[in-house]
Amino acid sequence: YFDIFKHHTNKQTKQTKQKKQKKQQKKKNKKRQKKKKQKKKKKKKKKKKKKKRKKKKKGGKKTIKKRI
């Protein structure tokens, strides 16, 4: 049984580990960003239009419509 890592120098093993960690980090970040985008899309869909309420005017002349 031939162990590759035994023949690697310490520095090389460290470098490979760091590379792997970086790759994983990138993957995680991408996933996180994707989730954020999806959440934003969902939020946009959830927004409802607020109904505008007509303000009742106070005072002013009241006109009486007469039937002819």
HELIX and SHEET records of a PDB file:
HELIX    1   1 ILE A    4  HIS A    7  1                                   4    
HELIX    2   2 ASN A   10  LYS A   46  1                                  37    
END                                                                             
